């Protein structure tokens, strides 16, 4: 598990602030594929205290479109953005 604070608190196109205490945790899963070898899957879990859940989900999905990590891995592995309960 890897956790970090977003470099830019306002990743949304409308520049809505996601809060001082926003964080992202990456849960990485390594699995075998039937053809041999391994495959990675990642769940990016956002925590945005004080932000409405719907806004937090929108922020995660918008950030997933512009995030360098997500862009680099798009099409190569499953990356699922989500919001912590």
For each residue, the residues with C-beta under 8 A, 3 or more apart:
1: 25 26 27 28
2: 25 26 28
3: 23 24 25 26
4: 23 24
5: 22 23 24
6: 9 11 18 22 23 24 63
7:
8: 11
9: 6 17 18 19 20 22
10: 15 16 17 18
11: 6 8 18 59 62 63 66 67
12: 15 16 18 58 59 62 63
13: 62
14:
15: 10 12
16: 10 12 55 59
17: 9 10
18: 6 9 10 11 12 22 46 48 51 56 59
19: 9 22 48 49 50 51
20: 9
21: 47 48 49 50
22: 5 6 9 18 19 46 47 48 49 51
23: 3 4 5 6 46 47
24: 3 4 5 6 44 45 46 47
25: 1 2 3 44 45 47 84
26: 1 2 3 42 43 44 45
27: 1 42 43 45
28: 1 2 40 41 42
29: 40 41 42 43
30: 38 39 40
31: 38 39 41
32: 36 37 38 39
33: 36 37 38 39
34:
35:
36: 32 33
37: 32 33
38: 30 31 32 33
39: 30 31 32 33 77
40: 28 29 30 77
41: 28 29 31 77 78 79 80
42: 26 27 28 29 73 77 78 79 80
43: 26 27 29 79 80 81 82
44: 24 25 26 60 64 70 79 80 81 82
45: 24 25 26 27 82 83 84
46: 18 22 23 24 56 59 60 63 81 82 83 84
47: 21 22 23 24 25 83 84
48: 18 19 21 22 51 55 56 59 83
49: 19 21 22
50: 19 21
51: 18 19 22 48 55 56 59
52: 55 56
53: 56 57 83
54: 57 58
55: 16 48 51 52 58 59
56: 18 46 48 51 52 53 59 60 83
57: 53 54 60 61 82 83
58: 12 54 55 61 62
59: 11 12 16 18 46 48 51 55 56 62 63
60: 44 46 56 57 63 64 81 82 83
61: 57 58 64 65 81
62: 11 12 13 58 59 65 66
63: 6 11 12 46 59 60 66 67 70 81
64: 44 60 61 67 70 79 81
65: 61 62 70
66: 11 62 63 70 71
67: 11 63 64 70 71
68: 71 72
69: 72 73 79
70: 44 63 64 65 66 67 73 74 79 81
71: 66 67 68 74
72: 68 69
73: 42 69 70 76 77 79
74: 70 71 79
75:
76: 73
77: 39 40 41 42 73
78: 41 42
79: 41 42 43 44 64 69 70 73 74
80: 41 42 43 44
81: 43 44 46 60 61 63 64 70
82: 43 44 45 46 57 60
83: 45 46 47 48 53 56 57 60
84: 25 45 46 47
85:
